[in-house]
Amino acid sequence: MSAKQGLARWHKVIENGSDPAELAAIMRPDAVFHSPVVHTPQEGRDIVVAYLSAAGQTLGNDSFTYVRELVDGENAMLEFTTEMDGIKVNGIDLIRFDEEGLIADFKVMVRPLKAVNKVWEMMAAQLERQKAG
């Protein structure tokens, strides 16, 4: 399966609201997540799903849109824009898929610094709500 096919599944999950069960279904058990605000890579399906579902709840508001998409082999780069509390966010999702089209590695980069700080603030709050729930 190609990255294009894996990416099509990613878009479907995002359009459905980043449901944790749907995210887990497109993720390798040993997937790795690289956050723009956490120093160390987060390893394992459960933690990657937690981060991506939290991101879906915080970044995935009505203003979120992918504006550019590049695919090369097993890799996909998706540029996105969104607005959070009046702050314009520009970012990139860099995704590596395995031969079965499952997400093996997911890296998020965000700019500008004001946006990074807002993402950190809102993601931390969402992850705390997930833990409490």
N, C-alpha and C positions, 0 to 999 in steps of 0.2 A: 504494500500500500504506500502511496506517495505522501509527501508532506501536503500536497494539494487536497488529498482526500481527508487527511487528519485535520487540516485547517477547516474544511467544510463542516466536519463534526464539531470543531471548536466554535465556529460561528453559530451553529444550531443551539449549542448549550448556552452560549451568551444570550442569544435571542430569547431563550426560555427562562432567563433570569438567574443563571449560574447556580442551579440547584446542586447541592453537594453530591447527591447520588449520581446525577448526570456527569458532573465533573470527574468523579471517581471512575466512571465507566470509560473515560477516554485517557486515563492516566496510568502510567506504569507504576507498579508497586514501589519501585526504587527511584521514582521521579525526584528531581531536585528543583527547588525554587530559589531564585536570587532576587531579593527584595531591594528596592532603591533606598531603604532606610534601615535594614538589618545587616550587620557586618558579615555574618556567617551564612553560608548556604543552608537552606532548610531542606532536610532530606526525608523522603518517605511520602507515600501517597496521602496519608491522613493529614500531615502538616501542610502539604502543598494544596490540598483541597480546602483546608481551613483558610489559608491565605487568599486563594483565588475566589472563594465564595465571599469572603470579607471584602475583597476588592470589588466584586460585582455589586455588593450592597453600597459601597462608598463611592466608587468611581462611576459605576454604571447607572448614572441618573439620566434624565431626559436629554441632557446636552452631550452625552458620550457618543462619539462616532469614530470609526476607523477611517482615516483619510488617505492612507497609502498602504499597499501590501506588496511585499517582495517575497518570492519563493525561489529557493535554490537547493535542489537535492532534498536533503532531510530537514532543511532549515526554512523558517518563515519569519519575516520581520513585519510587524503590523504597527504603523504609526497611528496614534490616537490623540484626540483632543476631548476635553471635557471642562466643565466649570464646577468648582466646589466653593461654596460660600463667597461667590464673587471673584474667586481667583481662577484665572485661566491656566489650565494644566495641559502640557504637551508631553507625550510620552511614547515609548516604544515597548512593545512586547516582542521579545526574541525567543522563538520556540523551536526546539529540536524534537523531531518525531523519530520513533524507532521504525523498524521495517514493517510493523503491524499498524502503523499510523497512530500509535499511542504517544502521548506527551512524555518525553524523557527528561527534558530540561526546559525551564521557563524562567526567563530573566526579564525584569521590568526596569526601565530607566525612565526618569521623570525630570522635567525641567519646567520653569526656572526654580531657583532655590526656594522662593516663596511657595511654590506649588509642592515641592518636596516636603516642606514643613507641614503644609495642610494635609497632604496624603498621610504623613506619619501620625498626625493628630487624630484624623478620622479613622484610619486603619486600626490604631491602638484601641480606640473606643469600641469599634466593631468587633475586634477579636476578644475584648473583655466581655462584651454582650454574648458572644458565642460560647465562651467558657461558662458563663453564668446560666445559660439556657440549657 
